Amino acid sequence: DAEEEDEKLGADEVIRSVFNDDRYLRVCAPVFLTTTLCITVRYPFPVTPPPSSGPNLRKVDQRYFDLKDLVIVDADKLHPYRSLPATDEEVKKCLDAVAAKTAENETNPSPFSEGEPSVAVAVFTRQKKGEGHFSFFGTRSEDQLHRVSKFYPDGSKVVLYGDSNIAVGSVSGEITRLWNDCMWAPNFANEVRLYCNGPLEQKDQVRRRAGSVPWDKLDHSKVFITKLGNTDCHQNITAKLLDFAEILKDPNANSLQQMNVIVQHPIAHVARQPDLLDAFDQTRAYQDICVKNLVEAMSQSSKAALAEAGFELKHVVVFDGLTQHFPTETGAFTPELKTCFAGEACDDLPGWNMEQHGPVNCAGPIPKTSLYRKFLEAERIQYMEHGFDMRWYGMSWEFTNLFWWQHKAWDSKRGLLDCTHNVQRGGGVSMYRYFVQAMIDDYYSP
């Protein structure tokens, strides 16, 4: 019955064309087990869904790399559409109107056809179970600001943990956009630490840098967002949280403070292509330790230890790791890429040749039959087997899979190909913000 309901709602996580127009792609996934969340993307040139099978080692349309940005229809841009039913006709009108306005406001000629913007445009839609229609979906409406502040009340701590400082730093930046106002707090040693105000303190979202503030001078009246720091998922995460609690706690608190955790599953640091091809079962067992460590941090004994440190572990949200888009059979990183350079062939890269595949660069979206995708599915099963409440699991893989062209590519250190981390405000990390908001909205739905 559940599978039939998901199919009815279109929550099958398949990237497909829509509107009988090859400029539009859509993907949907279930959220909180009561909602289907979809994103529809309009490109300024014809695109195709990823192949249903085969390797990620393929030639890609170079026009993707001419795209300047991704514009997500939200806030003021979404306001005229929030009250409308999100039929295919209205979704297409919305995307076309925003694309036309964007093109009109651009000062430089579009690299695409006349009248087209230099960006892709996307909009979210949502269907709640029991409703016969989709609605336009965004963030930061007045009701949503109140829900966010109720979910993460003033004085609570939000700790992010995941693939790397770079990736988690990007996620934390996106999560802060759920609030009206966030400012930089203590900021040293590559840590991301932000204060966020409640819903009515400031209507315009503002970010401003503050000087370094010692931990013992934290402003405990605001929501505080930070990273767990450099860690390995095979380490004792409970011990890391306890150490962090000693730093974050309010010495003047006379009741338990709220600690929340948002996890970007560190799949990129667990599975490389050789691991997937030659040692899939062993790597899956290795990953199981990571999942077990995280879920154990939510156990009654761990919660009791945190309570002794002054904290109540309240909300834990887990997301699929960021989709990697390397030009390999699986899409995962392989060590041979360390010898590749931009715009050239790479004889060391297995299966690659310039004539068939073009210059070495990021490639995607990854086909659903890839071993990398299969490894993700195994990871989801592991969370279920270890007792994680899957209402709080964000099935975001195919959403981030759409934005393979927004990786840092050749901008990484030493000129190596980076098909893991997104450019600032990239679509990959932006997806987490919308998933968190949809979860919070569902949590407070009657």
C-alpha positions in Angstrom: 0.0 0.0 0.0 2.8 2.4 0.9 4.5 1.7 -2.4 1.3 2.3 -4.3 0.8 5.6 -2.4 4.4 6.7 -3.3 3.8 5.8 -6.9 0.6 7.8 -6.9 2.3 10.8 -5.4 5.2 10.5 -7.9 7.8 10.1 -5.1 9.9 7.5 -7.0 13.2 9.5 -7.1 13.4 9.3 -10.9 14.7 12.3 -12.9 12.4 12.8 -15.9 11.4 15.3 -18.5 8.1 17.2 -18.1 5.7 19.3 -20.1 6.6 17.5 -23.3 9.4 20.0 -23.5 13.1 19.0 -23.4 14.2 22.1 -21.4 12.6 20.9 -18.2 13.6 18.1 -15.7 11.8 17.1 -12.5 12.5 14.7 -9.6 10.4 13.9 -6.5 11.0 12.2 -3.2 9.0 11.4 -0.1 9.6 13.6 3.0 8.7 12.8 6.6 6.6 9.9 5.1 3.6 12.3 4.7 4.7 14.6 1.9 6.1 14.4 -1.6 8.6 17.1 -2.4 9.5 17.8 -6.1 11.9 20.2 -7.8 11.4 21.2 -11.4 14.3 22.8 -13.3 14.1 24.9 -16.4 17.3 25.1 -18.6 18.0 27.6 -21.3 18.8 24.8 -23.8 17.5 21.2 -24.4 18.5 18.6 -21.8 17.8 14.9 -21.3 17.3 12.8 -18.2 20.2 10.6 -17.2 20.3 7.2 -19.0 18.5 4.5 -17.0 21.7 2.4 -16.9 25.3 2.4 -18.0 28.5 4.1 -16.7 28.9 7.8 -15.7 31.8 7.8 -18.1 30.2 9.6 -21.0 30.4 12.8 -23.0 28.3 15.6 -21.6 26.8 18.7 -23.2 29.4 21.4 -22.7 26.7 24.1 -22.5 26.1 23.0 -18.9 29.4 24.6 -18.0 28.3 27.9 -19.6 25.5 28.2 -17.0 26.3 31.0 -14.6 24.1 30.0 -11.7 20.9 28.4 -10.4 18.0 30.6 -9.5 15.5 29.0 -7.1 12.1 30.6 -7.1 11.6 31.5 -3.4 10.8 34.4 -1.1 9.6 37.5 -3.1 9.9 35.6 -6.5 7.6 32.9 -5.1 5.0 35.2 -3.5 2.7 35.6 -6.5 2.4 31.8 -6.8 2.1 30.6 -3.2 -1.7 30.7 -3.3 -2.0 29.0 -6.7 -2.3 25.2 -7.2 0.9 24.0 -8.6 -0.5 22.4 -11.8 2.0 21.6 -14.6 0.6 24.6 -16.4 1.2 27.0 -13.5 4.7 25.5 -12.7 5.7 26.1 -16.3 4.3 29.6 -16.3 6.2 30.4 -13.1 9.5 29.1 -14.4 9.1 30.8 -17.8 8.2 34.1 -16.2 11.2 34.1 -13.8 13.5 33.0 -16.7 12.3 35.8 -18.9 12.6 38.4 -16.1 16.1 37.2 -15.3 17.1 37.4 -19.0 15.7 40.9 -19.2 17.8 42.1 -16.2 21.1 40.6 -17.4 23.5 43.0 -18.8 25.8 40.6 -20.7 24.6 38.6 -23.8 23.3 35.2 -23.0 25.6 32.3 -24.1 22.5 30.6 -25.2 19.7 31.6 -27.6 18.2 35.1 -27.7 15.8 35.8 -24.8 17.1 33.0 -22.7 18.9 33.7 -19.4 22.4 32.5 -18.6 21.1 30.6 -15.6 18.9 27.6 -14.8 15.7 28.3 -12.9 14.1 25.9 -10.4 11.0 25.8 -8.3 9.8 23.4 -5.5 6.3 21.9 -5.2 4.8 19.8 -2.5 1.9 17.4 -2.1 0.8 16.3 1.3 -0.7 12.9 1.7 -4.5 13.0 1.4 -4.4 16.1 -0.8 -5.2 15.8 -4.5 -3.0 18.5 -5.7 0.5 20.0 -5.4 1.3 23.4 -4.0 4.2 25.8 -4.6 6.8 25.4 -1.9 9.5 27.7 -0.5 10.9 28.9 2.7 10.8 31.9 5.1 7.0 32.6 5.0 5.9 34.2 8.3 4.3 30.9 9.4 7.5 29.0 8.5 9.7 31.4 10.4 7.6 30.7 13.5 7.8 27.0 13.0 11.6 27.1 12.6 11.9 29.1 15.8 9.7 26.6 17.6 11.6 23.7 16.3 15.0 25.3 17.1 14.1 27.6 19.9 16.3 30.5 21.1 19.2 29.2 23.1 19.4 25.9 21.3 22.5 24.5 19.6 22.5 23.0 16.0 25.5 20.9 15.3 26.3 19.8 11.7 28.4 16.8 10.9 29.3 15.2 7.6 31.7 14.7 4.7 34.2 17.5 5.3 34.6 21.0 6.7 34.0 22.4 3.2 30.8 20.4 2.6 29.4 20.9 6.0 30.3 24.6 6.0 28.3 24.9 2.8 25.3 23.1 4.4 25.4 25.2 7.5 25.3 28.4 5.3 22.2 27.0 3.6 20.5 26.0 6.8 20.9 29.5 8.2 18.8 30.9 5.4 15.7 29.4 7.2 16.0 32.3 9.7 15.5 36.0 9.2 18.9 37.1 10.5 22.2 35.2 11.0 25.6 36.6 11.8 29.0 35.1 12.1 30.1 34.3 15.6 33.5 32.9 16.8 35.1 32.0 13.5 38.6 30.4 13.6 40.3 27.2 12.6 38.1 26.8 9.6 35.0 26.4 11.8 31.6 27.7 10.8 29.7 29.2 13.8 26.7 31.4 13.4 24.0 33.1 15.6 20.5 33.2 14.3 17.6 35.4 15.5 14.0 34.5 16.0 11.3 35.2 13.3 10.3 38.8 14.2 13.6 40.4 15.2 14.5 41.5 11.7 12.6 41.2 8.4 15.5 41.4 6.1 18.1 38.7 6.2 21.5 40.1 7.1 24.9 38.5 7.6 27.7 40.5 9.1 31.0 39.4 10.4 31.9 39.8 14.0 35.3 39.6 15.6 36.4 36.3 17.2 34.6 35.7 20.4 35.9 33.2 23.0 33.7 30.2 23.7 33.0 31.4 27.2 31.5 34.6 25.8 28.9 32.9 23.6 25.5 34.6 23.3 23.3 31.8 24.7 20.1 33.7 24.0 20.2 32.9 20.2 20.3 29.8 18.1 23.9 28.8 17.7 24.9 26.8 14.6 28.3 25.1 14.4 30.2 22.1 13.0 31.3 19.1 14.9 34.8 19.8 13.6 37.1 17.5 11.8 36.1 13.9 12.7 35.9 10.5 11.3 32.5 8.6 11.2 34.2 5.6 12.8 35.1 7.6 15.9 32.9 7.6 18.9 30.4 10.4 17.9 28.8 10.4 21.4 32.2 11.2 22.9 32.6 14.0 20.3 29.2 15.5 21.2 30.0 15.2 24.9 33.3 17.1 24.4 31.4 19.7 22.4 28.7 20.0 25.0 31.3 21.0 27.6 32.3 23.9 25.2 28.8 25.0 24.2 26.9 24.8 27.5 25.6 27.9 29.2 27.1 28.0 32.7 24.1 30.0 33.9 21.4 27.7 32.6 19.1 26.3 35.2 17.5 23.7 32.9 18.6 21.4 30.1 19.6 23.2 26.9 18.5 21.8 23.5 21.1 20.2 21.2 20.1 19.2 17.6 22.2 17.4 15.0 22.1 17.6 11.2 24.1 14.9 9.4 25.2 14.9 5.8 26.1 11.2 5.6 29.8 11.0 4.7 29.5 8.7 1.8 32.2 10.4 -0.3 34.8 9.6 2.4 33.6 6.0 2.7 33.3 4.8 -0.9 35.7 5.3 -3.7 35.3 3.7 -7.1 37.9 0.9 -6.4 36.0 0.1 -3.2 32.7 -0.1 -5.1 34.0 -2.2 -7.9 36.4 -4.6 -6.0 35.2 -4.6 -2.4 31.5 -3.6 -2.3 30.5 -5.9 0.6 33.5 -5.0 2.7 32.9 -1.3 2.1 29.3 -1.7 3.0 30.3 -3.3 6.3 32.8 -0.5 6.9 30.0 2.0 6.3 27.7 0.1 8.7 30.1 1.1 11.5 29.5 4.8 10.6 25.7 4.4 10.7 25.9 2.4 14.0 28.1 5.1 15.6 25.6 7.8 14.7 22.5 5.9 15.8 24.2 5.0 19.1 24.6 8.7 19.8 20.8 8.8 20.0 20.6 5.9 22.5 19.2 6.3 26.0 22.6 6.0 27.6 24.1 8.6 25.3 21.1 11.0 26.0 21.6 10.4 29.7 25.3 11.3 29.4 24.4 14.5 27.5 21.8 15.4 30.1 24.6 15.2 32.7 26.5 17.7 30.6 23.5 20.0 30.5 21.9 19.1 27.2 18.8 17.4 25.8 19.4 15.8 22.4 16.2 16.8 20.6 16.2 16.6 16.8 18.5 14.5 14.6 18.1 14.8 10.9 20.1 12.7 8.4 20.6 13.3 4.7 22.0 11.3 1.8 25.6 12.4 1.2 26.3 14.8 -1.7 26.3 13.1 -5.0 29.7 12.9 -6.6 30.0 13.3 -10.3 33.4 12.2 -11.4 33.9 11.0 -15.0 34.2 7.4 -13.9 32.2 4.2 -14.4 30.3 4.7 -11.0 30.7 8.5 -10.6 32.8 8.0 -7.5 36.3 9.3 -7.1 39.2 7.1 -8.3 42.9 7.8 -7.4 43.9 7.9 -11.1 42.2 11.2 -11.4 45.1 12.8 -9.5 47.1 12.8 -12.7 44.4 14.5 -14.8 44.4 18.2 -15.8 41.7 20.5 -17.1 40.8 20.4 -20.8 43.1 17.4 -21.5 42.8 13.7 -22.1 43.8 11.5 -19.2 45.4 8.2 -20.3 45.6 7.0 -16.7 41.8 7.3 -16.2 40.3 3.8 -16.7 38.2 3.6 -19.9 38.6 7.3 -20.9 39.5 8.6 -24.3 39.3 12.1 -25.7 37.4 11.2 -28.9 34.6 9.3 -27.2 34.3 11.3 -23.9 35.7 14.8 -24.6 37.9 16.7 -22.1 38.0 15.3 -18.6 35.5 17.1 -16.4 32.6 16.5 -14.0 29.8 14.4 -15.6 26.2 13.6 -14.7 23.5 13.0 -13.6 24.6 9.6 -12.4 22.4 6.7 -13.7 20.2 5.0 -11.1 21.9 1.6 -11.8 25.3 2.9 -10.8 27.0 1.0 -8.0 27.4 4.3 -6.2 23.6 4.7 -6.1 23.3 1.0 -5.0 25.7 1.8 -2.2 23.5 4.7 -1.1 20.5 2.4 -1.1 22.4 0.0 1.2 23.2 2.8 3.5 19.5 3.8 3.8 18.7 0.2 4.7 21.5 0.3 7.4 19.9 3.3 9.0 16.5 1.5 9.1 18.1 -1.7 10.5 19.8 0.2 13.3 16.5 1.7 14.3 16.8 5.3 13.0 13.4 7.0 12.6 13.3 7.4 8.8 10.8 10.3 9.1 13.9 12.3 9.7 15.9 10.9 6.8 16.2 13.2 3.8 16.2 11.3 0.5 18.1 14.0 -1.3 20.4 12.1 -3.6 18.6 12.6 -6.8 17.9 16.2 -6.0 21.7 16.9 -5.6 22.3 14.6 -8.6 20.6 17.3 -10.9 23.3 19.8 -10.1 26.4 18.0 -11.2 27.4 21.1 -13.3 27.7 23.2 -10.1 30.7 21.4 -8.6 33.9 23.3 -8.1 35.4 21.3 -10.9 39.0 22.6 -11.5 38.9 25.4 -8.9 40.1 23.1 -6.2 43.6 23.1 -4.6 46.5 22.0 -6.8 44.2 22.1 -9.9 42.8 18.7 -9.2 39.3 17.8 -10.4 36.7 18.4 -7.6 33.4 16.8 -8.4 32.3 16.5 -4.8 32.0 20.1 -3.4 29.6 22.6 -4.8 30.3 26.2 -5.6 28.9 28.7 -3.1 25.1 28.7 -3.0 25.2 25.7 -5.4 22.1 23.7 -6.0 23.5 20.5 -4.3 23.7 22.0 -0.8 20.7 24.2 -1.3 18.5 21.1 -1.4 19.1 20.4 2.3 17.4 23.7 3.3 14.2 22.8 1.5 14.1 19.3 2.9 14.6 20.6 6.5 11.8 23.1 6.0 9.5 20.4 4.6 10.2 18.2 7.6 9.5 21.0 10.0 6.3 22.0 8.2 5.1 18.3 8.4 6.1 18.0 12.0 3.7 20.8 13.0 1.0 19.9 10.5 -2.3 18.8 12.2 
